[in-house]
Amino acid sequence: MSRLPSVAAPLDAEERRGKPAVVCYPVETLPVADMDLMERARGTLEKVDEVIVPPRDARSFRVPQGHFFRIVSIEGAQVGDLNLWNADDLSERFFSGKTRALHATHVTTGDRLWSTLPYLRPMATITHDTLGWYGWDRDGSGVHDVIGTRCDPYTNRLLSGGDYHHCCHSNLTRALAAEKHLSVTEAEPHIHDVLNVFMCTGFTQDTHQYFMKASPVRPGDFIEFFAEIDLLGALSACPGGDCSATHSSDAAACYPLKVEILRADPQILDGWAPPSRNAYPRTHR
Ligand SMILES: [Zn+2]
């Protein structure tokens, strides 16, 4: 919004501004996960694989539907940028904007990561978050945002004039290219707006600008997800480190992140089925 208002407010401006806020999407009809079932399944988890994501780089990983995965802080405070795709169809991918609209600017246990149109179904459900205690701080900021897009070399060029090749966008591009045997040019259009894992962000009170502050994450903290469909994931250990000061450079202290893939006792999940893709017939008339 322009900070140079040139239009006089109408006489009824305060009345117009005083209308009640209405939550855009009623949560009462939003399909919720069976968190009791999730909790029972969590009690039987067994680690079947793990991937270490090096600092200022990204790695891909796969999670079969009905499995869980954790993103774990190891060694030091570090933010991660997460992309998710349907493992069988890259056109179905995480829809950060709709997830934000359906849940909130920041997500935690019980929230779900929704996929793009026309699929619009939960790809993953957050089943545990050791930073769930953080809530909202006095700056109005929270953890695990679905606001930010990902650091990228184009915005960096725009703002600084320089080139940096280890922004999360580039890291995710290289990771997907390696996983799918694509060139970086072919892989790049599949990279999408992220879940900013462990990142602490908000909007300034006065100008409503996106801000970041030091992540409260500490080694041992993790966020855990239940894979609702077969997933291909990619995680970048952001060059911003804990994002307390800067990103898009080698200036910040950076640490690896760990992704753990976990299997629950299949008997407990007997009767659970992956969500169907959205039933809207796509006629648009
Ligand atoms: Zn980044």
Residues whose N, C-alpha, C, O or C-beta is under 5 A from the ligand:
A	BS01	ZN	R150 C151 C168 C238 P239
